[in-house]
Amino acid sequence: MNTHIGKILAGVLFLVIATPAATIDLPKVAPVHLNPLAVLEGPAGSKEVSGIVASRQWPGVFWVHNDSGDEPRIYPVDRQGRMRKSARVADAPGVLIGGVINSDWEDIAVDASGHVIVADVGNNSNGRRDLALHYIFEPEPTAGFTALLMSFFVRYPEQKTWPAPKSDFNYDCEGIFTKGDTVYFVTKRRSDTLTRLYRLDQPRTGEMNVLTPVSDFDVRGRVTGADATPDGAAWRFSHTTPCGCSKRQRPAVTTGSPARYGGCPSPV
């Protein structure tokens, strides 16, 4: 999945009220096309960029990460796609996170308490039993490396078998966002075009945390990214066509993409 800074900078919001356990009817809208600003340089743009979030500590900095196949690193970039160089480890790109691996990192978020949250929740096979959120204190962009603070393992309450049957291939996720310190998950379903919104309530380390279903909605595609305004008042998502095709080939800093964008007020 190629993820773009347009998730942060642009999008068209169409407003709906999110009712727990209800299906939301979204209005039909034309795709929103975003305009490229720059191509990500170095390792941040050489692989499959999978998540991006604006820093709340360092103005003008965006944290990005690659999908599975990369080391457990996050990369600080600016609006021109330039990567901040490490001051402590000059020949190593980005910030290496010690104590964790990149199984299938799909998105990244920041919360009100100053944490960067990496979502290792990619689940194409619908067979993973180690889906997790990894927390670090947001590092200084040139730090070079940092340590894992904590991890929360999660599962979906509806999933009873691993892998799930093909008729219930609905337990993949490529988009998370926060409201305050609460994390929300937007699923990428394969049995239909519905998306289910989940919430992580009162997470605990050292045990499996069962996600709380919030609401369903039909985005007429598969969600590949999600984000929210810093105050949590509105959120937005991007998605591909139902076939999963993407027209963009190179990771780019953009004010747009061929993906569609939508949003709603905070679901709580």
Secondary structure, DSSP 8 states (H G I E B T S, - for coil): ----THHHH----------TTEEE-----------EEEE--THHHHS-EEEEEE-SSSTT-EEEEE-TTS-SEEEEE-TTS-B---SS-TTS-SEEEET---SS--EEEE-TTSEEEEEE---TTS--S--EEEEEE---TT--EEE--EEEEEE-TT--SSS--GGG---EEEEEEEETTEEEEEEE-SSSSEEEEEEE-S--TTSEEE-EEEEEEE-SSEEEEEEE-TTSSEEEEEEE-TT---S--S-EEES--SSEEEEEE---
